[in-house]
Amino acid sequence: TAWVLVLAAAKVQAGAANALDLGIYTQVAWNTAHGHLFAFTLHPHLYLGDHMELLFALAAIPFRFFPSPLTLVALQCVAAVGAAFALFGFARRALPTTAAFGFSALLLLNPFTLNALTFEFHAVLFGLPFAFLAASAYQDKRLNTFWLWAGLMLLAREDLALLLAGFA
C-alpha cells in the first residue's frame, strides 16, 4: 500500500494522472462528501448514469477529512489488501497454508493488479473482497451469508453481476 501510494503521489504531483478517472472520482467524492450525492460536471446526469457504484458513497467519509485524490488511491489499496486476505481464507480451505499465502501474494503482486492500483482509480476493486467472501460462504453452503456478500459486491459496481452469474 505504501509503495503504491508513493507511486501515485509522484504521478499526481507530476501531473501525469491524465486518464480522467481519478479526476472524475475525486470530483464525485468531493461532491458526495459535501451533500451532493454522486454529482459531477462532466455530464448533465449524476455519476450513477455511468456506473451504478453505490458503495462508492462510503468513500466520501474519509474523503471529507482527507480531500485528496490519494485518499481514493489509498482506499482502493485497502480493498485490494482486503481481497488478498479474503482470498487467503478461501484458498486455505483446500490448500496448504503456504500455497494459500502464495495465491494471496500473487493477487497483490500480479501486474494487472498493480496496474489497476497505480493507474488512476477503479471503484470496481471495492467489490473484490466481497467476491472472495461470497465464494467462501458459497463453498461452506452458508447461503444467507453468501447473499449478503454478493449483495455488497453488487453495490460496488453493476457489472460484477457477471461474476455473480458465475456461481450459477
N, CA, C and O of each residue as an XYZ file, in Angstrom:
672
protein
N       0.834     -1.193      0.000
C       0.000      0.000      0.000
C       0.869      1.243      0.000
O       0.614      2.187     -0.748
N       1.909      1.246      0.849
C       2.788      2.410      0.914
C       3.487      2.637     -0.422
O       3.605      3.772     -0.884
N       3.949      1.548     -1.041
C       4.647      1.661     -2.313
C       3.718      2.226     -3.391
O       4.124      3.094     -4.164
N       2.495      1.747     -3.447
C       1.530      2.234     -4.436
C       1.215      3.710     -4.184
O       1.089      4.489     -5.129
N       1.088      4.092     -2.912
C       0.814      5.497     -2.600
C       1.967      6.405     -2.997
O       1.745      7.521     -3.467
N       3.188      5.940     -2.815
C       4.345      6.734     -3.240
C       4.318      6.919     -4.754
O       4.527      8.028     -5.247
N       4.064      5.845     -5.492
C       3.985      5.956     -6.949
C       2.845      6.874     -7.372
O       3.017      7.714     -8.254
N       1.677      6.714     -6.740
C       0.519      7.537     -7.098
C       0.765      9.004     -6.768
O       0.395      9.886     -7.543
N       1.384      9.267     -5.626
C       1.676     10.656     -5.249
C       2.629     11.294     -6.258
O       2.437     12.440     -6.664
N       3.643     10.557     -6.653
C       4.592     11.084     -7.642
C       3.879     11.360     -8.963
O       4.141     12.366     -9.623
N       2.986     10.466     -9.335
C       2.260     10.623    -10.590
C       1.340     11.838    -10.545
O       1.290     12.619    -11.495
N       0.609     11.999     -9.436
C      -0.308     13.138     -9.299
C       0.477     14.445     -9.263
O       0.096     15.413     -9.922
N       1.571     14.483     -8.499
C       2.363     15.709     -8.383
C       3.046     16.076     -9.701
O       3.302     17.251     -9.962
N       3.340     15.079    -10.525
C       3.966     15.342    -11.821
C       2.936     15.727    -12.882
O       3.300     16.060    -14.009
N       1.653     15.681    -12.523
C       0.605     15.982    -13.493
C       0.405     14.877    -14.509
O      -0.116     15.120    -15.597
N       0.812     13.670    -14.166
C       0.734     12.551    -15.103
C      -0.508     11.691    -14.912
O      -0.661     10.681    -15.598
N      -1.398     12.065    -13.998
C      -2.661     11.335    -13.819
C      -3.641     11.914    -14.827
O      -4.412     12.818    -14.508
N      -3.606     11.388    -16.042
C      -4.320     12.037    -17.142
C      -5.351     11.157    -17.844
O      -5.717     11.438    -18.986
N      -5.818     10.119    -17.200
C      -6.797      9.246    -17.849
C      -8.230      9.575    -17.429
O      -9.142      8.793    -17.697
N      -8.438     10.705    -16.784
C      -9.732     11.250    -16.361
C     -10.372     10.560    -15.166
O     -11.033     11.227    -14.370
N     -10.204      9.265    -15.009
C     -10.927      8.557    -13.961
C     -10.647      9.114    -12.570
O     -11.576      9.323    -11.790
N      -9.401      9.352    -12.256
C      -9.070      9.861    -10.933
C      -9.704     11.233    -10.710
O     -10.183     11.524     -9.614
N      -9.709     12.060    -11.726
C     -10.341     13.370    -11.629
C     -11.847     13.269    -11.467
O     -12.437     13.982    -10.655
N     -12.467     12.387    -12.234
C     -13.919     12.197    -12.142
C     -14.292     11.707    -10.748
O     -15.176     12.272    -10.104
N     -13.625     10.664    -10.286
C     -13.951     10.107     -8.977
C     -13.633     11.092     -7.846
O     -14.342     11.128     -6.840
N     -12.578     11.885     -8.007
C     -12.263     12.888     -6.990
C     -13.384     13.914     -6.904
O     -13.783     14.312     -5.810
N     -13.890     14.340     -8.046
C     -14.995     15.297     -8.040
C     -16.260     14.688     -7.446
O     -16.951     15.337     -6.662
N     -16.563     13.459     -7.810
C     -17.748     12.784     -7.265
C     -17.602     12.607     -5.753
O     -18.563     12.815     -5.011
N     -16.416     12.227     -5.294
C     -16.190     12.062     -3.856
C     -16.334     13.395     -3.130
O     -16.950     13.452     -2.067
N     -15.773     14.468     -3.690
C     -15.874     15.774     -3.061
C     -17.335     16.216     -2.987
O     -17.802     16.657     -1.937
N     -18.050     16.096     -4.101
C     -19.464     16.494     -4.113
C     -20.288     15.662     -3.141
O     -21.132     16.201     -2.426
N     -20.053     14.365     -3.110
C     -20.791     13.489     -2.198
C     -20.463     13.837     -0.749
O     -21.352     13.851      0.102
N     -19.206     14.115     -0.469
C     -18.793     14.483      0.894
C     -19.426     15.788      1.350
O     -19.552     16.044      2.547
N     -19.822     16.605      0.390
C     -20.425     17.898      0.715
C     -21.930     17.919      0.449
O     -22.518     18.985      0.268
N     -22.545     16.745      0.426
C     -24.001     16.668      0.372
C     -24.637     16.597     -0.995
O     -25.864     16.579     -1.100
N     -23.842     16.556     -2.044
C     -24.377     16.458     -3.414
C     -24.054     15.057     -3.942
O     -23.082     14.864     -4.672
N     -24.879     14.094     -3.562
C     -24.594     12.680     -3.842
C     -24.374     12.412     -5.324
O     -25.239     12.684     -6.156
N     -23.216     11.882     -5.631
C     -22.836     11.404     -6.962
C     -22.881     12.492     -8.035
O     -22.988     12.174     -9.219
N     -22.802     13.755     -7.655
C     -22.829     14.845     -8.628
C     -21.455     15.025     -9.263
O     -20.425     14.896     -8.600
N     -21.460     15.323    -10.554
C     -20.228     15.707    -11.243
C     -20.585     16.516    -12.475
O     -21.737     16.504    -12.910
N     -19.628     17.209    -13.039
C     -19.923     18.186    -14.088
C     -19.596     17.713    -15.495
O     -19.847     18.443    -16.453
N     -19.056     16.542    -15.646
C     -18.673     16.068    -16.976
C     -19.896     15.809    -17.851
O     -19.881     16.081    -19.051
N     -20.949     15.283    -17.241
C     -22.212     15.013    -17.929
C     -23.328     15.672    -17.132
O     -23.156     15.960    -15.947
N     -24.454     15.912    -17.759
C     -25.546     16.567    -17.026
C     -26.251     15.665    -16.010
O     -27.021     16.158    -15.185
N     -26.008     14.388    -16.054
C     -26.661     13.469    -15.115
C     -25.714     13.154    -13.950
O     -24.536     13.510    -13.981
N     -26.240     12.491    -12.942
C     -25.391     12.042    -11.837
C     -24.411     10.988    -12.332
O     -24.605     10.396    -13.394
N     -23.354     10.759    -11.553
C     -22.374      9.750    -11.942
C     -23.016      8.374    -12.071
O     -22.542      7.541    -12.843
N     -24.085      8.127    -11.325
C     -24.749      6.823    -11.384
C     -25.292      6.527    -12.779
O     -25.630      5.380    -13.072
N     -25.380      7.525    -13.634
C     -25.774      7.293    -15.023
C     -24.683      6.615    -15.821
O     -24.953      6.033    -16.872
N     -23.447      6.682    -15.337
C     -22.340      5.981    -15.988
C     -22.155      4.591    -15.400
O     -22.091      3.599    -16.127
N     -22.070      4.530    -14.078
C     -21.901      3.250    -13.386
C     -22.679      3.288    -12.080
O     -22.707      4.303    -11.384
N     -23.303      2.175    -11.764
C     -24.034      2.053    -10.502
C     -23.052      1.559     -9.450
O     -22.872      0.355     -9.269
N     -22.424      2.499     -8.763
C     -21.400      2.192     -7.762
C     -21.817      2.808     -6.427
O     -21.170      3.728     -5.926
N     -22.889      2.298     -5.870
C     -23.445      2.876     -4.649
C     -22.487      2.799     -3.465
O     -22.487      3.687     -2.612
N     -21.678      1.755     -3.406
C     -20.720      1.597     -2.316
C     -19.696      2.727     -2.290
O     -19.107      3.016     -1.249
N     -19.491      3.360     -3.434
C     -18.532      4.460     -3.520
C     -18.911      5.619     -2.604
O     -18.043      6.395     -2.201
N     -20.184      5.746     -2.272
C     -20.612      6.829     -1.379
C     -19.879      6.760     -0.039
O     -19.665      7.787      0.604
N     -19.496      5.558      0.382
C     -18.753      5.424      1.638
C     -17.360      6.046      1.553
O     -16.779      6.410      2.575
N     -16.828      6.168      0.346
C     -15.517      6.804      0.178
C     -15.572      8.285      0.534
O     -14.543      8.898      0.816
N     -16.765      8.853      0.522
C     -16.911     10.272      0.855
C     -16.591     10.557      2.316
O     -16.230     11.682      2.662
N     -16.718      9.552      3.175
C     -16.456      9.767      4.608
C     -14.982     10.089      4.853
O     -14.685     11.149      5.404
N     -14.050      9.217      4.467
C     -12.644      9.609      4.662
C     -12.238     10.785      3.770
O     -11.366     11.575      4.131
N     -12.879     10.892      2.602
C     -12.538     11.986      1.689
C     -12.888     13.341      2.295
O     -12.211     14.335      2.032
N     -13.933     13.381      3.095
C     -14.328     14.635      3.755
C     -13.195     15.144      4.657
O     -12.964     16.350      4.750
N     -12.492     14.216      5.317
C     -11.410     14.588      6.225
C     -10.057     14.707      5.528
O      -9.190     15.463      5.967
N      -9.884     13.960      4.445
C      -8.633     13.975      3.679
C      -8.963     14.181      2.210
O      -8.905     13.227      1.434
N      -9.312     15.411      1.800
C      -9.770     15.659      0.424
C      -8.618     15.669     -0.585
O      -8.086     16.720     -0.941
N      -8.259     14.481     -1.026
C      -7.150     14.334     -1.969
C      -7.420     13.132     -2.870
O      -8.021     12.151     -2.433
N      -6.983     13.203     -4.111
C      -7.074     12.017     -4.966
C      -6.362     10.805     -4.348
O      -6.747      9.661     -4.589
N      -5.327     11.069     -3.555
C      -4.581      9.971     -2.946
C      -5.416      9.228     -1.906
O      -5.140      8.065     -1.612
N      -6.425      9.881     -1.350
C      -7.336      9.187     -0.437
C      -8.047      8.062     -1.178
O      -8.211      6.964     -0.646
N      -8.464      8.338     -2.401
C      -9.138      7.312     -3.197
C      -8.184      6.179     -3.565
O      -8.564      5.008     -3.552
N      -6.945      6.536     -3.892
C      -5.942      5.509     -4.198
C      -5.703      4.642     -2.966
O      -5.596      3.421     -3.077
N      -5.620      5.268     -1.794
C      -5.417      4.500     -0.561
C      -6.596      3.567     -0.303
O      -6.400      2.428      0.119
N      -7.805      4.034     -0.549
C      -8.984      3.186     -0.328
C      -9.004      1.988     -1.268
O      -9.388      0.891     -0.861
N      -8.596      2.182     -2.513
C      -8.572      1.027     -3.410
C      -7.451      0.064     -3.025
O      -7.568     -1.139     -3.260
N      -6.368      0.573     -2.439
C      -5.316     -0.310     -1.923
C      -5.841     -1.129     -0.750
O      -5.564     -2.324     -0.651
N      -6.589     -0.497      0.129
C      -7.182     -1.216      1.257
C      -8.114     -2.308      0.739
O      -8.140     -3.413      1.282
N      -8.872     -2.009     -0.299
C      -9.763     -3.020     -0.880
C      -8.966     -4.188     -1.459
O      -9.359     -5.344     -1.299
N      -7.859     -3.898     -2.123
C      -7.029     -4.966     -2.694
C      -6.411     -5.831     -1.603
O      -6.369     -7.055     -1.727
N      -5.932     -5.201     -0.540
C      -5.360     -5.969      0.574
C      -6.455     -6.794      1.248
O      -6.226     -7.945      1.618
N      -7.637     -6.213      1.408
C      -8.770     -6.972      1.955
C      -9.116     -8.163      1.083
O      -9.449     -9.236      1.584
N      -9.035     -7.970     -0.225
C      -9.289     -9.078     -1.152
C      -8.242    -10.174     -0.987
O      -8.569    -11.358     -1.068
N      -6.989     -9.794     -0.757
C      -5.933    -10.789     -0.563
C      -6.189    -11.618      0.696
O      -5.991    -12.833      0.692
N      -6.629    -10.961      1.773
C      -6.963    -11.702      2.994
C      -8.150    -12.638      2.757
O      -8.148    -13.784      3.206
N      -9.165    -12.132      2.045
C     -10.336    -12.970      1.766
C      -9.960    -14.143      0.862
O     -10.461    -15.253      1.045
N      -9.086    -13.904     -0.108
C      -8.620    -14.992     -0.973
C      -7.844    -16.016     -0.162
O      -7.992    -17.219     -0.379
N      -7.019    -15.554      0.768
C      -6.274    -16.475      1.626
C      -7.241    -17.371      2.399
O      -7.030    -18.582      2.477
N      -8.292    -16.794      2.969
C      -9.276    -17.581      3.710
C      -9.981    -18.589      2.825
O     -10.256    -19.713      3.246
N     -10.272    -18.188      1.609
C     -10.929    -19.089      0.664
C      -9.994    -20.229      0.250
O     -10.389    -21.395      0.258
N      -8.767    -19.889     -0.108
C      -7.816    -20.887     -0.606
C      -7.338    -21.826      0.495
O      -7.020    -22.984      0.226
N      -7.285    -21.344      1.718
C      -6.780    -22.158      2.832
C      -7.655    -23.381      3.094
O      -7.187    -24.365      3.667
N      -8.896    -23.327      2.688
C      -9.793    -24.471      2.896
C      -9.366    -25.693      2.078
O      -9.582    -26.833      2.490
N      -8.757    -25.440      0.918
C      -8.423    -26.543      0.020
C      -6.933    -26.743     -0.176
O      -6.512    -27.758     -0.733
N      -6.128    -25.792      0.273
C      -4.695    -25.842      0.006
C      -3.905    -25.710      1.301
O      -4.435    -25.228      2.302
N      -2.657    -26.129      1.292
C      -1.791    -25.853      2.449
C      -1.653    -24.338      2.652
O      -1.831    -23.555      1.719
N      -1.340    -23.953      3.863
C      -1.260    -22.532      4.204
C      -0.283    -21.784      3.310
O      -0.566    -20.664      2.885
N       0.859    -22.388      3.021
C       1.855    -21.699      2.187
C       1.333    -21.474      0.775
O       1.585    -20.425      0.181
N       0.612    -22.443      0.234
C       0.035    -22.272     -1.108
C      -1.048    -21.198     -1.093
O      -1.134    -20.390     -2.017
N      -1.875    -21.186     -0.048
C      -2.917    -20.160      0.068
C      -2.283    -18.778      0.168
O      -2.757    -17.822     -0.446
N      -1.211    -18.681      0.944
C      -0.485    -17.417      1.049
C       0.087    -17.024     -0.308
O       0.069    -15.848     -0.674
N       0.589    -17.992     -1.047
C       1.142    -17.727     -2.375
C       0.097    -17.145     -3.314
O       0.388    -16.214     -4.065
N      -1.113    -17.684     -3.279
C      -2.174    -17.144     -4.128
C      -2.512    -15.704     -3.732
O      -2.753    -14.861     -4.596
N      -2.529    -15.427     -2.428
C      -2.794    -14.056     -1.970
C      -1.688    -13.114     -2.428
O      -1.955    -11.995     -2.865
N      -0.450    -13.574     -2.326
C       0.676    -12.751     -2.773
C       0.616    -12.524     -4.284
O       0.910    -11.431     -4.768
N       0.232    -13.569     -5.023
C       0.104    -13.421     -6.472
C      -0.962    -12.390     -6.835
O      -0.804    -11.644     -7.801
N      -2.037    -12.352     -6.068
C      -3.074    -11.353     -6.328
C      -2.507     -9.952     -6.184
O      -2.751     -9.091     -7.029
N      -1.753     -9.716     -5.123
C      -1.230     -8.377     -4.875
C      -0.047     -8.012     -5.772
O       0.139     -6.842     -6.108
N       0.748     -9.002     -6.158
C       1.933     -8.729     -6.966
C       1.697     -8.922     -8.462
O       2.598     -8.703     -9.272
N       0.503     -9.327     -8.818
C       0.143     -9.516    -10.209
C       0.256     -8.185    -10.954
O      -0.222     -7.166    -10.455
N       0.870     -8.170    -12.121
C       1.000     -6.908    -12.864
C      -0.346     -6.248    -13.172
O      -0.429     -5.021    -13.218
N      -1.391     -7.036    -13.382
C      -2.700     -6.453    -13.662
C      -3.250     -5.737    -12.420
O      -3.834     -4.659    -12.526
N      -3.060     -6.343    -11.250
C      -3.498     -5.705    -10.007
C      -2.690     -4.447     -9.754
O      -3.252     -3.402     -9.429
N      -1.378     -4.537     -9.901
C      -0.528     -3.366     -9.677
C      -0.862     -2.245    -10.659
O      -0.835     -1.070    -10.292
N      -1.173     -2.598    -11.889
C      -1.559     -1.587    -12.869
C      -2.864     -0.918    -12.450
O      -2.991      0.304    -12.528
N      -3.836     -1.718    -12.006
C      -5.111     -1.146    -11.565
C      -4.908     -0.216    -10.370
O      -5.575      0.813    -10.261
N      -3.993     -0.574     -9.481
C      -3.764      0.234     -8.289
C      -2.990      1.517     -8.583
O      -3.215      2.537     -7.931
N      -2.091      1.479     -9.547
C      -1.248      2.649     -9.812
C      -1.756      3.487    -10.979
O      -1.329      4.630    -11.143
N      -2.648      2.948    -11.784
C      -3.166      3.702    -12.931
C      -4.552      4.230    -12.594
O      -5.560      3.552    -12.791
N      -4.578      5.446    -12.087
C      -5.819      6.140    -11.781
C      -6.596      5.488    -10.641
O      -6.023      5.170     -9.599
N      -7.893      5.288    -10.836
C      -8.756      4.777     -9.774
C      -9.812      3.883    -10.389
O     -10.342      4.171    -11.462
N     -10.113      2.785     -9.691
C     -11.098      1.825    -10.180
C     -11.978      1.391     -9.017
O     -11.550      0.608     -8.169
N     -13.204      1.897     -8.975
C     -14.127      1.561     -7.883
C     -14.519      0.090     -7.910
O     -14.980     -0.441     -6.900
N     -14.344     -0.570     -9.038
C     -14.685     -1.996     -9.131
C     -13.857     -2.820     -8.144
O     -14.280     -3.897     -7.726
N     -12.680     -2.316     -7.771
C     -11.843     -3.033     -6.803
C     -12.505     -3.140     -5.438
O     -12.173     -4.037     -4.663
N     -13.449     -2.228     -5.127
C     -14.157     -2.312     -3.851
C     -14.982     -3.593     -3.749
O     -15.282     -4.048     -2.645
N     -15.346     -4.172     -4.877
C     -16.143     -5.394     -4.872
C     -15.332     -6.663     -4.723
O     -15.887     -7.717     -4.412
N     -14.044     -6.584     -4.937
C     -13.200     -7.783     -4.926
C     -13.174     -8.514     -3.584
O     -13.290     -9.740     -3.580
N     -13.029     -7.832     -2.445
C     -13.057     -8.590     -1.183
C     -14.381     -9.322     -0.985
O     -14.409    -10.450     -0.494
N     -15.475     -8.670     -1.372
C     -16.791     -9.287     -1.205
C     -16.959    -10.499     -2.124
O     -17.666    -11.446     -1.779
N     -16.315    -10.471     -3.285
C     -16.382    -11.612     -4.197
C     -15.736    -12.844     -3.560
O     -16.290    -13.941     -3.635
N     -14.570    -12.670     -2.937
C     -13.904    -13.804     -2.293
C     -14.636    -14.250     -1.032
O     -14.682    -15.442     -0.728
N     -15.208    -13.298     -0.298
C     -16.013    -13.676      0.871
C     -17.271    -14.429      0.447
O     -17.686    -15.375      1.116
N     -17.876    -14.009     -0.662
C     -19.042    -14.723     -1.186
C     -18.646    -16.134     -1.613
O     -19.392    -17.085     -1.382
N     -17.489    -16.272     -2.228
C     -17.025    -17.602     -2.648
C     -16.811    -18.506     -1.438
O     -17.148    -19.689     -1.481
N     -16.257    -17.959     -0.366
C     -16.061    -18.762      0.853
C     -17.396    -19.198      1.437
O     -17.563    -20.355      1.822
N     -18.344    -18.273      1.502
C     -19.668    -18.613      2.044
C     -20.364    -19.640      1.154
O     -21.025    -20.550      1.654
N     -20.218    -19.497     -0.145
C     -20.814    -20.450     -1.084
C     -20.201    -21.839     -0.895
O     -20.905    -22.849     -0.891
N     -18.892    -21.867     -0.740
C     -18.186    -23.131     -0.545
C     -18.647    -23.815      0.740
O     -18.746    -25.042      0.790
N     -18.928    -23.032      1.772
C     -19.386    -23.575      3.054
C     -20.892    -23.810      3.108
O     -21.424    -24.236      4.133
N     -21.577    -23.529      1.997
C     -23.030    -23.692      1.898
C     -23.779    -22.817      2.909
O     -24.832    -23.204      3.415
N     -23.230    -21.648      3.193
C     -23.902    -20.658      4.043
C     -24.559    -19.650      3.103
O     -23.997    -18.591      2.822
N     -25.742    -19.986      2.626
C     -26.362    -19.206      1.562
C     -26.788    -17.806      2.008
O     -26.690    -16.862      1.224
N     -27.257    -17.651      3.243
C     -27.615    -16.304      3.697
C     -26.396    -15.394      3.712
O     -26.474    -14.237      3.297
N     -25.281    -15.910      4.186
C     -24.043    -15.133      4.199
C     -23.558    -14.883      2.776
O     -23.067    -13.801      2.455
N     -23.703    -15.897      1.933
C     -23.337    -15.731      0.525
C     -24.089    -14.556     -0.092
O     -23.491    -13.713     -0.762
N     -25.402    -14.502      0.135
C     -26.194    -13.429     -0.465
C     -25.845    -12.071      0.119
O     -25.936    -11.061     -0.579
N     -25.450    -12.027      1.379
C     -25.001    -10.769      1.974
C     -23.763    -10.256      1.244
O     -23.717     -9.104      0.812
N     -22.754    -11.129      1.111
C     -21.520    -10.717      0.429
C     -21.783    -10.429     -1.044
O     -21.226     -9.481     -1.597
N     -22.615    -11.228     -1.679
C     -22.936    -11.000     -3.094
C     -23.645     -9.658     -3.268
O     -23.380     -8.940     -4.232
N     -24.532     -9.320     -2.353
C     -25.221     -8.032     -2.431
C     -24.260     -6.870     -2.280
O     -24.356     -5.881     -3.007
N     -23.333     -6.984     -1.339
C     -22.330     -5.929     -1.167
C     -21.431     -5.827     -2.397
O     -21.037     -4.731     -2.797
N     -21.111     -6.966     -2.990
C     -20.314     -6.966     -4.210
C     -21.046     -6.203     -5.320
O     -20.430     -5.431     -6.055
N     -22.349     -6.419     -5.437
C     -23.124     -5.739     -6.475
C     -23.248     -4.236     -6.197
O     -23.396     -3.444     -7.127
N     -23.188     -3.845     -4.920
C     -23.221     -2.422     -4.601
C     -21.931     -1.715     -5.027
O     -21.905     -0.494     -5.188
N     -20.871     -2.490     -5.206
C     -19.598     -1.905     -5.629
C     -19.655     -1.473     -7.096
O     -19.139     -0.415     -7.459
N     -20.281     -2.294     -7.929
C     -20.388     -1.950     -9.356
C     -21.343     -2.915    -10.040
O     -21.377     -4.107     -9.733
N     -22.110     -2.378    -10.966
C     -23.169     -3.161    -11.595
C     -22.650     -4.323    -12.439
O     -23.307     -5.362    -12.503
N     -21.514     -4.184    -13.078
C     -21.047     -5.249    -13.957
C     -20.443     -6.433    -13.189
O     -20.068     -7.430    -13.805
N     -20.345     -6.342    -11.882
C     -19.934     -7.500    -11.097
C     -21.033     -8.553    -11.038
O     -20.822     -9.650    -10.520
N     -22.201     -8.219    -11.566
C     -23.264     -9.218    -11.688
C     -22.808    -10.371    -12.592
O     -23.265    -11.502    -12.426
N     -21.923    -10.097    -13.529
C     -21.370    -11.169    -14.370
C     -20.567    -12.151    -13.536
O     -20.619    -13.358    -13.774
N     -19.827    -11.644    -12.565
C     -19.086    -12.517    -11.659
C     -20.054    -13.336    -10.809
O     -19.848    -14.530    -10.589
N     -21.100    -12.687    -10.342
C     -22.109    -13.387     -9.544
C     -22.776    -14.495    -10.366
O     -23.084    -15.561     -9.834
N     -22.997    -14.251    -11.639
C     -23.594    -15.272    -12.500
C     -22.712    -16.507    -12.603
O     -23.200    -17.603    -12.877
N     -21.426    -16.333    -12.386
C     -20.502    -17.469    -12.423
C     -20.780    -18.489    -11.336
O     -20.412    -19.655    -11.479
N     -21.422    -18.075    -10.253
C     -21.760    -19.021     -9.189
C     -22.877    -19.966     -9.617
O     -23.058    -21.026     -9.017
N     -23.625    -19.591    -10.647
C     -24.711    -20.452    -11.106
C     -24.138    -21.699    -11.757
O     -24.891    -22.559    -12.213
